[in-house]
Amino acid sequence: MRSQFVQALLITGVLALSACGGAETATAPDTAAETPVVESPAEAETAATKGGQVVESGPYHLELVPAPEADGIHLDLYLQTGDTHEAIADATAVAQVQLPDGTQQEIPMEYDAEGEHFFAFLPSQAAGDYKTVIQTDIKGEKVNARFNFSK
């Protein structure tokens, strides 16, 4: 009788873990990579954004503003502290972009001190969805953010 109880308890535990995704929780998630939070224009104004897609990652605010141009896409990245939205200049930023055809491009971003943001130019005229990961290094701390935009 006792072994049947233990067996039933074990089966219940396994089922509970399966239902909760126990196998998926065994691997640690990448806490630096966040899913983008796209805000509406009304929310963007109150959150002191530049009108792009925003990712809040720990103490950091990352905002990507893609601007289509005739010969490509201009990318602006506002890397700021999350609480006061002060620009973080002493960092590096790289855009990893998956083009609509599935090819990948890595584009180092430069810092514009006057505009207090990072920028890069993506030479692509393809219409479609662009999946972008911005990889930053802030004084040795790696912070990544994922964005999607269309042209």
Residue pairs with C-beta under 8 A, 6 or more apart in sequence:
17 23
30 144
31 58
32 57
32 58
32 142
32 143
32 144
33 133
33 144
33 145
33 146
34 55
34 56
34 57
34 144
34 145
34 146
35 55
35 146
36 53
36 54
36 55
36 64
36 145
36 146
36 147
36 148
37 53
37 54
37 55
37 56
38 53
38 54
39 47
39 49
39 53
39 54
41 51
44 50
44 51
44 54
47 54
48 85
49 63
49 78
50 63
50 65
50 76
50 78
50 117
51 65
52 63
52 64
52 65
52 66
52 76
52 78
53 63
53 64
53 147
53 148
53 149
54 61
54 62
54 63
55 61
55 62
55 63
55 145
55 146
55 147
56 62
56 82
57 143
57 144
57 145
58 82
58 143
59 81
59 82
59 83
60 79
60 80
60 81
60 82
60 88
60 136
60 138
60 143
61 78
61 79
61 80
61 81
61 82
61 85
62 77
62 78
62 79
62 80
62 134
62 136
62 143
62 145
63 77
63 78
63 80
64 75
64 76
64 77
64 132
64 134
64 145
64 147
64 149
65 75
65 76
65 77
65 78
66 73
66 74
66 75
66 76
66 130
66 149
66 151
67 73
67 74
67 75
67 76
68 74
68 151
71 123
71 125
72 121
72 122
72 123
72 124
72 125
73 121
73 122
73 124
73 130
73 151
74 119
74 120
74 121
74 122
75 95
75 107
75 109
75 119
75 120
75 121
75 122
75 132
76 115
76 117
76 118
76 119
77 93
77 95
77 109
77 117
77 118
77 119
77 120
77 134
78 87
78 116
78 117
78 118
79 87
79 88
79 91
79 93
79 117
79 118
79 136
79 138
80 86
80 87
80 88
81 88
87 116
87 117
88 138
89 111
89 113
89 116
90 138
90 139
91 111
91 136
91 137
91 138
91 139
92 108
92 109
92 136
92 137
93 108
93 109
93 111
93 118
93 134
93 135
93 136
94 106
94 107
94 108
94 109
94 134
94 135
94 136
95 105
95 106
95 107
95 108
95 109
95 120
95 122
95 132
95 133
95 134
95 135
96 104
96 105
96 106
96 132
96 133
96 134
96 135
97 104
97 105
97 106
97 107
97 122
97 124
97 130
97 131
97 132
98 104
98 130
98 131
98 132
99 105
99 124
99 126
99 128
99 130
100 126
100 127
100 128
100 129
100 130
100 151
101 126
101 128
105 122
105 124
107 120
107 121
107 122
108 120
109 118
109 119
109 120
109 134
110 118
110 119
110 120
111 117
111 118
112 118
112 119
122 130
124 130
124 151
125 151
126 151
127 150
127 151
128 150
128 151
129 148
129 149
129 150
130 148
130 149
130 150
130 151
131 146
131 147
131 148
132 146
132 147
132 148
132 149
133 144
133 145
133 146
133 147
134 144
134 145
134 146
134 147
135 142
135 144
136 142
136 143
136 144
136 145
137 143
